[in-house]
Amino acid sequence: MFSRGQTSVEYLVLSSFLLLVAGILFIYSFNSVTDATVFVNARSSVELLGNAADNVSALGNNSQKIVDIELPEGVNDFNVIGKEIILNVLSGENTRTFWYETKTDLTPAGFSTEKGFHRFKLIFSDGNILVSEVS
């Protein structure tokens, strides 16, 4: 028969083990949610800028639009070239590239990769869209 002290120690060891497993699962889940949030924010930023470019081109020559987007932390490259808007994001150990292909050519440009809100001005002229960052 087990003594009371031994039973208490066994419960304590079992509880510690379960708490350790729960902690590891919590950390893994937190990191996964953080990565997913960063990637969703990056995708929506690229799509918002791309949709604005398509809208400006549909409105015709000399049309303009200003768009505010929020860049997540970890952006290491953000540019437009050809018909593509390209955003590279590093979150945790994962790197992803998000892009949007517009219907009209874009003037090649690179933009700030700082986390936070950025304002862009899009101007359609002579079959080309000029995207510039407004400070």
ABEGO torsion letter per residue (X at the ends): XBBAAAAAAAAAAAAAAAAAAAAAAAAAAAAAAAAAAAAAAAAAAAAAAAAAAAAAAAAEBGBBBBBBBBBBBGBABBBBBEABBBBBBBBEABBBBBBBBBABBBBBBBBBABBEBBBBBBBBBGGBBBBBBBX
